[in-house]
Amino acid sequence: MNPKTANKLAIGTLYGIAGTIVLILALLLGYIIISGLPSLSWHFLTTPAKAFTSGGGVGIQLFNSFYLLLLTMLISFPIALGAGIYLNEYAKKNWVTNLVRTAIEILSSLPSVVVGLFGFLIFVVRFDFGFSILSGAFALTLFNLPLLTRSIEESLAAVPNAQREGGLALGLSKWETVTRIIVPAALPSILTGVILSAGRIFGEAAALIFTAGQSAPALDFTDWNPFNLTSPLNPMRPAETLAVHIWKINSEGIMPDAKAVSSGASAVLVIAVLIFNLLARFVGKRLFKKLTAAQ
């Protein structure tokens, strides 16, 4: 076969594979969103769910999902950032660091149900946190931390060594070089990793069934004292999320309009992740320009 013909055939095959993947993804997202659009309304997004009657919404579940996401990222991101900086910038290359990286890769591939059972035994039972947002946040931190740490480490490793050498040549210390040059330069890649991990957290169900619980008690959104039982910010209350709610109503089969609520909740879940991704990328670009003085 002519080399030019073989090259064109290979390129065409790759374009075909890429186009097929994009088409499947677009059809999947389109089906979920279109199926759920008839159910979407302000009433659906703000009213509590109902168990035995139709007309309920996902207001509390939607709030719980965002609250758990925020709390989990507040716990896991500083730890992952510190671990990523240490592994890439300070740790010596020896069998210990290789073992740590291998352990991180193994933990990142653990099934979420295993993390959920571990979280149930440790946080719910052993530490006596019960089925609560705090138990769910700690379990999701274990679920999220290995992937986020690995992502941050790779983002820092992608920064050219010339920038490190330039910072040291200007008289900056190792820590100043890392915080003022390396981390800002790697910020877009770090935010991409945060986005991916946040998407996993927002759509996670198995780990939360065993830790955050499957109930969504009524909340008083005028009471923001985290020590009150009905406060939305109370970390010790059970918190059914959107993903858990979708699983629950489809498995129980007691809700008259289960299909409509499930489709609407799925659409909300997908749209929320898309909006979060777009906002995170926008904020990432603005932060990158500000921290690196790029125009």
URURDA-V974810 format. One record per pair of residues at least 12 apart in sequence whose C-alpha atoms are under 7 Angstrom apart, sorted by sequence separation. I is the first residue (numbers start at 0). J is the second residue. If there is no record, write none. Layout:
((I;J) (I;J))
//
This chain:
((43;55) (44;56) (45;57) (46;58) (47;59) (122;134) (217;229) (218;230) (219;231) (43;56) (44;57) (45;58) (163;176) (218;231) (42;56) (43;57) (44;58) (118;134) (245;261) (245;264) (118;138) (215;237) (115;138) (158;181) (214;237) (215;238) (241;264) (114;138) (214;238) (215;239) (212;237) (213;238) (214;239) (155;181) (158;184) (211;237) (212;238) (213;239) (155;182) (158;185) (211;238) (212;239) (241;268) (114;142) (211;239) (155;185) (213;243) (111;142) (154;185) (154;188) (154;189) (208;243) (107;145) (151;189) (204;242) (106;145) (107;146) (150;189) (203;242) (204;243) (202;242) (104;145) (151;192) (103;145) (150;192) (147;192) (147;193) (147;196) (143;196) (139;200) (67;132) (71;136) (75;140) (79;144) (83;148) (87;152) (70;136) (71;137) (74;140) (82;148) (83;149) (86;152) (71;139) (79;147) (80;148) (83;151) (84;152) (87;155) (138;206) (67;136) (71;140) (75;144) (79;148) (83;152) (87;156) (80;151) (135;207) (198;272) (135;210) (134;210) (135;211) (134;211) (131;210) (132;211) (130;210) (131;211) (130;211) (131;212) (130;212) (194;276) (123;210) (115;205) (119;209) (115;206) (119;210) (114;206) (115;207) (118;210) (112;205) (116;209) (190;283) (111;205) (112;206) (115;209) (111;206) (115;210) (187;283) (187;284) (187;287) (133;234) (186;287) (132;234) (133;235) (131;234) (132;235) (131;235) (132;236) (183;287) (131;236) (132;237) (131;237) (132;238) (128;235) (130;237) (131;238) (183;290) (184;291) (183;291) (68;197) (68;200) (68;201) (64;201) (60;215) (59;215) (63;238) (63;239) (64;240) (63;240) (64;241) (60;239) (61;240) (60;240) (61;241) (60;241) (53;254) (51;253) (52;254) (53;255) (50;253) (51;254) (52;255) (53;256) (50;254) (51;255) (57;264) (38;259) (38;260) (39;263) (38;263) (35;262) (36;263) (34;262) (35;263) (35;265) (31;262) (35;266) (31;265) (32;266) (31;266))
//
